[in-house]
Amino acid sequence: MTTMLRNTMLLSFCAAVSLTALSAARAAESDTTTPPVPTETTTTCTDGKIWSDEKKECIAPEDMKPATTGKEKPGEQKKSERRIDDRLYEAAREFAYAGQYRNAIRALNAAYDQEDPRILNYLGYNTRKLGNMQLGMSYYRRALQKDENYILARSYMGQALIEQGDIEGARVQLVEIRDRGGENTWAYRALLQSLGGERASY
């Protein structure tokens, strides 16, 4: 075996290991196990407003975005937008756990990055909970187009497929979660439980 061939094989092996590790890391990042702790957003605020620790008052999700001066550096602007999207996402989770699905959607719609897989996945979840299964599924598909390793979207999609009677389709998503390093995650366990604990053998 030539040195060049050995080096090529070694590089291919390293790439495969890295890809597997990345999938597992993304799987772990996508896992959601702990319900959000209720805050003033759901205990004090009304009309879909979100509690602002800075202002010590309830504000509309759309007002979470600060007025821009035009002097912000691109990197700083991106970090600020990401922080706001994180807060809106957490508020949406809190609303959803409280059964306030319309308020959750309003918070998500106020996010800067409407192509963030987290935002798309949770739009799918809350839309589905409001009875619009077709639109909800379209959000799940968009989330997976953005990140095929986003196993939480696969878990939610699998549960939606079960609701539609597509058990085989749900099992396919269970296998996808497993094969992407997510077998020890909430996303896998939740879908497995919805399938009655029946593991797919393929």
LOMIBA-511698 format. One line per field, with one value per residue: residue in one letter; x, y, z of N, C-alpha, C in turn; residue number from 0. Coordinates in pm, whole numbers, always signed. Layout:
residu	(A; ...)
n_px	(X; ...)
n_py	(Y; ...)
n_pz	(Z; ...)
ca_px	(X; ...)
ca_py	(Y; ...)
ca_pz	(Z; ...)
c_px	(X; ...)
c_py	(Y; ...)
c_pz	(Z; ...)
num	(NUM; ...)
END
This chain:
residu	(M; T; T; M; L; R; N; T; M; L; L; S; F; C; A; A; V; S; L; T; A; L; S; A; A; R; A; A; E; S; D; T; T; T; P; P; V; P; T; E; T; T; T; T; C; T; D; G; K; I; W; S; D; E; K; K; E; C; I; A; P; E; D; M; K; P; A; T; T; G; K; E; K; P; G; E; Q; K; K; S; E; R; R; I; D; D; R; L; Y; E; A; A; R; E; F; A; Y; A; G; Q; Y; R; N; A; I; R; A; L; N; A; A; Y; D; Q; E; D; P; R; I; L; N; Y; L; G; Y; N; T; R; K; L; G; N; M; Q; L; G; M; S; Y; Y; R; R; A; L; Q; K; D; E; N; Y; I; L; A; R; S; Y; M; G; Q; A; L; I; E; Q; G; D; I; E; G; A; R; V; Q; L; V; E; I; R; D; R; G; G; E; N; T; W; A; Y; R; A; L; L; Q; S; L; G; G; E; R; A; S; Y)
n_px	(+85; +64; +215; +61; -195; -244; -247; -470; -674; -658; -727; -991; -1106; -1074; -1235; -1484; -1511; -1512; -1747; -1937; -1901; -1976; -2246; -2341; -2290; -2456; -2693; -2708; -2719; -2966; -3141; -3414; -3500; -3589; -3867; -3954; -3900; -4168; -4205; -4245; -4351; -4556; -4689; -4752; -4763; -4986; -5188; -5000; -4758; -4413; -4202; -3966; -3657; -3481; -3634; -3822; -4090; -4381; -4351; -4433; -4366; -4265; -4143; -3910; -3692; -3429; -3405; -3212; -2899; -2746; -2479; -2378; -2146; -2108; -2061; -2125; -2389; -2502; -2464; -2627; -2876; -2898; -2909; -3154; -3325; -3287; -3409; -3671; -3732; -3714; -3922; -4132; -4128; -4203; -4461; -4580; -4569; -4748; -4975; -5040; -5053; -5091; -4973; -4714; -4649; -4663; -4444; -4234; -4259; -4158; -3887; -3556; -3416; -3580; -3532; -3403; -3353; -3455; -3656; -3826; -3897; -4035; -4239; -4371; -4454; -4629; -4816; -4923; -5040; -5248; -5412; -5357; -5234; -5111; -4971; -4804; -4645; -4510; -4343; -4177; -4048; -3907; -3735; -3573; -3460; -3289; -3122; -3040; -2969; -3109; -3250; -3465; -3667; -3715; -3820; -4057; -4184; -4215; -4397; -4613; -4667; -4755; -4995; -5131; -5164; -4956; -4760; -4537; -4389; -4323; -4159; -3944; -3840; -3760; -3549; -3379; -3313; -3177; -2961; -2828; -2692; -2856; -2972; -2971; -3119; -3374; -3538; -3538; -3635; -3890; -4026; -4006; -4159; -4408; -4453; -4522; -4315; -4192; -3916; -3751; -3621; -3451)
n_py	(-118; +217; +519; +746; +640; +529; +761; +889; +710; +731; +999; +992; +822; +977; +1192; +1070; +992; +1244; +1348; +1180; +1243; +1511; +1486; +1358; +1556; +1760; +1630; +1611; +1884; +1938; +1831; +1842; +1842; +1946; +2108; +2455; +2691; +2855; +3204; +3560; +3606; +3424; +3424; +3679; +3864; +3955; +3906; +3801; +3922; +3966; +3924; +4169; +4174; +4382; +4617; +4578; +4522; +4413; +4350; +4382; +4112; +4201; +4435; +4364; +4394; +4617; +4969; +5056; +5220; +5234; +5236; +5010; +4739; +4472; +4211; +4252; +4325; +4088; +3918; +4046; +4015; +3737; +3692; +3810; +3652; +3410; +3470; +3516; +3263; +3109; +3227; +3151; +2874; +2868; +2978; +2777; +2548; +2635; +2612; +2819; +2858; +3033; +3268; +3175; +3138; +3401; +3513; +3368; +3454; +3705; +3684; +3747; +3572; +3390; +3155; +2989; +2667; +2596; +2784; +2734; +2466; +2490; +2658; +2478; +2290; +2441; +2535; +2296; +2212; +2387; +2282; +2290; +2078; +2033; +2272; +2274; +2044; +2132; +2325; +2162; +2017; +2222; +2297; +2071; +2077; +2285; +2189; +1875; +1714; +1793; +1667; +1704; +1816; +1600; +1422; +1553; +1566; +1294; +1229; +1375; +1239; +997; +1083; +1120; +868; +746; +523; +384; +586; +735; +555; +553; +808; +768; +588; +751; +942; +778; +689; +923; +970; +1008; +832; +823; +1036; +1278; +1334; +1097; +911; +1017; +992; +718; +630; +728; +559; +337; +210; +48; -49; +22; -215; -176)
n_pz	(+0; -89; +40; -10; -50; +201; +356; +246; +316; +592; +632; +541; +731; +964; +898; +892; +1160; +1279; +1171; +1284; +1553; +1546; +1477; +1705; +1894; +1806; +1841; +2119; +2183; +2083; +2255; +2476; +2794; +3035; +3165; +3122; +3386; +3532; +3482; +3535; +3290; +3235; +3474; +3550; +3332; +3062; +2763; +2582; +2632; +2730; +3010; +3101; +3240; +3248; +3211; +3401; +3356; +3167; +2825; +2475; +2248; +2002; +2072; +2188; +2034; +2009; +1934; +1653; +1593; +1377; +1400; +1498; +1514; +1278; +1394; +1664; +1638; +1542; +1764; +1950; +1828; +1836; +2112; +2174; +2019; +2154; +2399; +2317; +2219; +2455; +2597; +2431; +2470; +2738; +2721; +2563; +2729; +2913; +2777; +2612; +2315; +2095; +2189; +2210; +1940; +1855; +1991; +1871; +1609; +1629; +1631; +1509; +1332; +1124; +1002; +1170; +1290; +1544; +1588; +1371; +1423; +1666; +1590; +1431; +1625; +1795; +1612; +1526; +1765; +1775; +1594; +1321; +1138; +885; +824; +1046; +999; +774; +880; +1040; +837; +709; +915; +931; +680; +713; +915; +923; +1130; +1348; +1598; +1770; +1619; +1456; +1642; +1725; +1478; +1431; +1635; +1546; +1311; +1415; +1526; +1291; +1208; +1077; +1146; +1057; +933; +1159; +1290; +1117; +1163; +1427; +1394; +1245; +1441; +1623; +1461; +1426; +1653; +1874; +2060; +2339; +2427; +2525; +2307; +2158; +2349; +2403; +2159; +2125; +2341; +2262; +2056; +2186; +2309; +2128; +1967; +1659; +1430; +1224)
ca_px	(+0; +147; +197; -50; -320; -260; -286; -607; -763; -655; -806; -1132; -1147; -1083; -1352; -1602; -1519; -1551; -1887; -2014; -1893; -2057; -2386; -2372; -2291; -2579; -2804; -2714; -2763; -3106; -3222; -3486; -3550; -3642; -3968; -3910; -3954; -4257; -4158; -4350; -4410; -4683; -4756; -4791; -4794; -5106; -5194; -4883; -4639; -4300; -4140; -3832; -3584; -3416; -3732; -3909; -4230; -4419; -4345; -4473; -4251; -4211; -4065; -3785; -3585; -3395; -3388; -3074; -2843; -2671; -2336; -2340; -2058; -2182; -2048; -2200; -2530; -2543; -2472; -2745; -2994; -2902; -2955; -3297; -3393; -3284; -3510; -3801; -3750; -3743; -4058; -4223; -4134; -4282; -4600; -4629; -4592; -4866; -5089; -5067; -4988; -5092; -4872; -4585; -4626; -4635; -4305; -4146; -4267; -4084; -3744; -3482; -3382; -3697; -3486; -3338; -3427; -3530; -3776; -3913; -3948; -4134; -4356; -4441; -4517; -4742; -4916; -4988; -5123; -5367; -5497; -5318; -5131; -5040; -4874; -4706; -4552; -4425; -4238; -4081; -3966; -3815; -3632; -3480; -3385; -3182; -3030; -3094; -2934; -3187; -3331; -3589; -3766; -3750; -3905; -4188; -4244; -4257; -4519; -4720; -4698; -4837; -5130; -5193; -5177; -4841; -4669; -4411; -4315; -4270; -4046; -3832; -3780; -3692; -3422; -3295; -3261; -3078; -2844; -2758; -2630; -2950; -3047; -2979; -3175; -3518; -3606; -3555; -3722; -4027; -4087; -4017; -4275; -4528; -4469; -4554; -4192; -4150; -3797; -3740; -3508; -3369)
ca_py	(+0; +337; +618; +835; +568; +519; +895; +914; +629; +788; +1122; +953; +770; +1091; +1271; +995; +1002; +1382; +1364; +1110; +1323; +1631; +1446; +1332; +1684; +1829; +1557; +1652; +2023; +1944; +1761; +1927; +1751; +2015; +2212; +2586; +2737; +2970; +3336; +3662; +3602; +3351; +3441; +3819; +3930; +3913; +3944; +3756; +4003; +3895; +4001; +4222; +4196; +4513; +4724; +4541; +4532; +4326; +4419; +4302; +4044; +4283; +4544; +4311; +4440; +4756; +5061; +5055; +5352; +5226; +5239; +4879; +4655; +4351; +4103; +4287; +4322; +3947; +3865; +4105; +3950; +3599; +3696; +3839; +3531; +3312; +3510; +3493; +3118; +3062; +3273; +3066; +2746; +2888; +2991; +2647; +2461; +2687; +2593; +2945; +2832; +3154; +3358; +3118; +3169; +3545; +3533; +3312; +3539; +3828; +3655; +3797; +3463; +3305; +3029; +2913; +2541; +2598; +2866; +2660; +2347; +2527; +2705; +2355; +2231; +2522; +2536; +2165; +2210; +2466; +2205; +2300; +1975; +2048; +2381; +2230; +1953; +2209; +2386; +2057; +1987; +2334; +2289; +1963; +2122; +2371; +2106; +1738; +1651; +1852; +1551; +1741; +1830; +1464; +1364; +1616; +1522; +1155; +1228; +1424; +1129; +902; +1141; +1104; +725; +699; +462; +351; +710; +771; +464; +601; +920; +712; +534; +866; +998; +683; +686; +1051; +978; +1059; +725; +846; +1169; +1292; +1329; +955; +846; +1067; +931; +575; +613; +752; +439; +226; +143; -48; -6; -23; -308; -148)
ca_pz	(+0; -99; +147; -46; -27; +346; +404; +200; +398; +727; +628; +528; +861; +1056; +859; +934; +1306; +1310; +1135; +1386; +1675; +1525; +1484; +1845; +1963; +1768; +1903; +2259; +2188; +2044; +2354; +2568; +2896; +3152; +3138; +3169; +3514; +3507; +3523; +3527; +3155; +3240; +3603; +3569; +3205; +2990; +2620; +2508; +2659; +2790; +3118; +3077; +3365; +3241; +3229; +3513; +3312; +3057; +2697; +2360; +2186; +1893; +2131; +2241; +1946; +2041; +1821; +1606; +1564; +1252; +1431; +1553; +1433; +1234; +1491; +1784; +1601; +1535; +1901; +2011; +1769; +1886; +2252; +2172; +1970; +2263; +2498; +2256; +2213; +2590; +2629; +2354; +2541; +2859; +2676; +2514; +2845; +2982; +2688; +2542; +2187; +2011; +2242; +2174; +1799; +1844; +2034; +1768; +1489; +1654; +1626; +1393; +1239; +1101; +944; +1277; +1307; +1671; +1569; +1278; +1491; +1766; +1516; +1394; +1744; +1842; +1506; +1533; +1885; +1746; +1503; +1180; +1121; +759; +839; +1143; +932; +682; +962; +1075; +719; +689; +1019; +894; +562; +765; +993; +922; +1257; +1457; +1634; +1837; +1512; +1412; +1745; +1715; +1352; +1452; +1715; +1459; +1219; +1490; +1534; +1160; +1181; +1000; +1243; +989; +917; +1291; +1318; +1035; +1236; +1544; +1346; +1210; +1566; +1673; +1373; +1435; +1786; +1973; +2128; +2483; +2447; +2547; +2177; +2124; +2448; +2389; +2041; +2154; +2429; +2181; +1973; +2275; +2351; +2026; +1894; +1521; +1420; +1105)
c_px	(+89; +117; +78; -184; -350; -308; -430; -707; -772; -740; -955; -1187; -1168; -1207; -1480; -1622; -1565; -1698; -1978; -2017; -1979; -2205; -2428; -2381; -2419; -2700; -2820; -2766; -2913; -3198; -3286; -3552; -3621; -3746; -3919; -3975; -4044; -4198; -4276; -4419; -4545; -4756; -4808; -4838; -4922; -5094; -5067; -4759; -4536; -4236; -3998; -3765; -3521; -3516; -3827; -4057; -4254; -4416; -4387; -4351; -4184; -4122; -3937; -3667; -3554; -3387; -3241; -3028; -2771; -2521; -2286; -2247; -2133; -2178; -2129; -2349; -2583; -2558; -2597; -2873; -3009; -2954; -3106; -3376; -3395; -3393; -3651; -3833; -3786; -3882; -4161; -4238; -4222; -4430; -4658; -4659; -4713; -4991; -5127; -5000; -4986; -4987; -4731; -4551; -4594; -4491; -4207; -4145; -4191; -3933; -3681; -3466; -3499; -3660; -3408; -3418; -3507; -3663; -3876; -3977; -4058; -4257; -4440; -4518; -4642; -4853; -4995; -5083; -5252; -5455; -5461; -5201; -5048; -4934; -4765; -4601; -4460; -4313; -4133; -3988; -3865; -3702; -3527; -3405; -3268; -3078; -3088; -3063; -3012; -3291; -3460; -3700; -3809; -3843; -4047; -4260; -4295; -4385; -4639; -4763; -4785; -4981; -5205; -5209; -5061; -4735; -4534; -4325; -4252; -4151; -3922; -3762; -3707; -3555; -3326; -3234; -3151; -2949; -2765; -2705; -2724; -3023; -3063; -3037; -3325; -3593; -3634; -3655; -3868; -4097; -4104; -4139; -4405; -4557; -4499; -4432; -4139; -4033; -3801; -3614; -3418; -3295)
c_py	(+124; +432; +708; +768; +557; +652; +928; +838; +685; +914; +1092; +903; +882; +1175; +1203; +1004; +1141; +1404; +1298; +1189; +1448; +1599; +1424; +1461; +1760; +1762; +1601; +1794; +2033; +1884; +1860; +1839; +1822; +2119; +2346; +2621; +2857; +3100; +3433; +3663; +3532; +3367; +3583; +3885; +3874; +3953; +3909; +3838; +3920; +3984; +4042; +4248; +4335; +4626; +4700; +4562; +4433; +4406; +4325; +4234; +4128; +4397; +4496; +4360; +4587; +4841; +5063; +5196; +5354; +5224; +5105; +4806; +4527; +4237; +4128; +4281; +4178; +3887; +3917; +4038; +3808; +3596; +3719; +3718; +3422; +3343; +3486; +3344; +3063; +3105; +3187; +2930; +2759; +2901; +2855; +2553; +2506; +2673; +2719; +2942; +2955; +3255; +3308; +3152; +3316; +3575; +3485; +3399; +3669; +3808; +3712; +3688; +3367; +3173; +2945; +2784; +2534; +2670; +2791; +2540; +2384; +2592; +2584; +2296; +2309; +2532; +2406; +2157; +2290; +2400; +2212; +2206; +1996; +2158; +2342; +2139; +2028; +2279; +2283; +2027; +2098; +2332; +2185; +1993; +2209; +2290; +1966; +1663; +1708; +1750; +1586; +1759; +1693; +1397; +1421; +1574; +1378; +1146; +1278; +1315; +1024; +952; +1124; +957; +666; +644; +431; +475; +755; +683; +505; +716; +872; +658; +647; +928; +908; +690; +816; +1077; +1020; +955; +749; +983; +1165; +1277; +1184; +889; +888; +1002; +781; +547; +631; +632; +316; +148; +45; +6; -60; -108; -280; -17)
c_pz	(+0; +16; +118; -18; +122; +404; +367; +286; +540; +734; +619; +660; +961; +1027; +906; +1085; +1347; +1283; +1238; +1516; +1664; +1535; +1629; +1924; +1933; +1830; +2048; +2272; +2161; +2149; +2450; +2673; +3010; +3113; +3189; +3303; +3485; +3561; +3518; +3391; +3156; +3373; +3624; +3439; +3143; +2843; +2542; +2529; +2736; +2896; +3080; +3210; +3367; +3273; +3347; +3479; +3199; +2926; +2585; +2300; +2078; +1945; +2198; +2159; +1976; +1915; +1782; +1572; +1430; +1274; +1485; +1457; +1397; +1336; +1616; +1758; +1600; +1674; +1971; +1959; +1822; +2030; +2258; +2124; +2076; +2366; +2444; +2250; +2351; +2634; +2557; +2420; +2666; +2825; +2638; +2631; +2925; +2895; +2611; +2404; +2095; +2058; +2209; +2029; +1780; +1883; +1928; +1643; +1506; +1646; +1499; +1287; +1224; +1035; +1045; +1297; +1436; +1655; +1481; +1348; +1590; +1705; +1473; +1510; +1784; +1739; +1507; +1652; +1866; +1640; +1356; +1156; +995; +767; +938; +1080; +837; +759; +1003; +957; +692; +791; +982; +766; +606; +842; +1005; +1051; +1375; +1503; +1707; +1735; +1462; +1513; +1736; +1587; +1365; +1532; +1635; +1360; +1288; +1499; +1401; +1121; +1101; +1095; +1180; +970; +1048; +1326; +1238; +1106; +1361; +1506; +1309; +1335; +1621; +1592; +1375; +1576; +1897; +2055; +2278; +2517; +2474; +2416; +2136; +2219; +2431; +2271; +2062; +2241; +2352; +2091; +2059; +2317; +2250; +1945; +1750; +1507; +1300; +1122)
num	(0; 1; 2; 3; 4; 5; 6; 7; 8; 9; 10; 11; 12; 13; 14; 15; 16; 17; 18; 19; 20; 21; 22; 23; 24; 25; 26; 27; 28; 29; 30; 31; 32; 33; 34; 35; 36; 37; 38; 39; 40; 41; 42; 43; 44; 45; 46; 47; 48; 49; 50; 51; 52; 53; 54; 55; 56; 57; 58; 59; 60; 61; 62; 63; 64; 65; 66; 67; 68; 69; 70; 71; 72; 73; 74; 75; 76; 77; 78; 79; 80; 81; 82; 83; 84; 85; 86; 87; 88; 89; 90; 91; 92; 93; 94; 95; 96; 97; 98; 99; 100; 101; 102; 103; 104; 105; 106; 107; 108; 109; 110; 111; 112; 113; 114; 115; 116; 117; 118; 119; 120; 121; 122; 123; 124; 125; 126; 127; 128; 129; 130; 131; 132; 133; 134; 135; 136; 137; 138; 139; 140; 141; 142; 143; 144; 145; 146; 147; 148; 149; 150; 151; 152; 153; 154; 155; 156; 157; 158; 159; 160; 161; 162; 163; 164; 165; 166; 167; 168; 169; 170; 171; 172; 173; 174; 175; 176; 177; 178; 179; 180; 181; 182; 183; 184; 185; 186; 187; 188; 189; 190; 191; 192; 193; 194; 195; 196; 197; 198; 199; 200; 201)
END
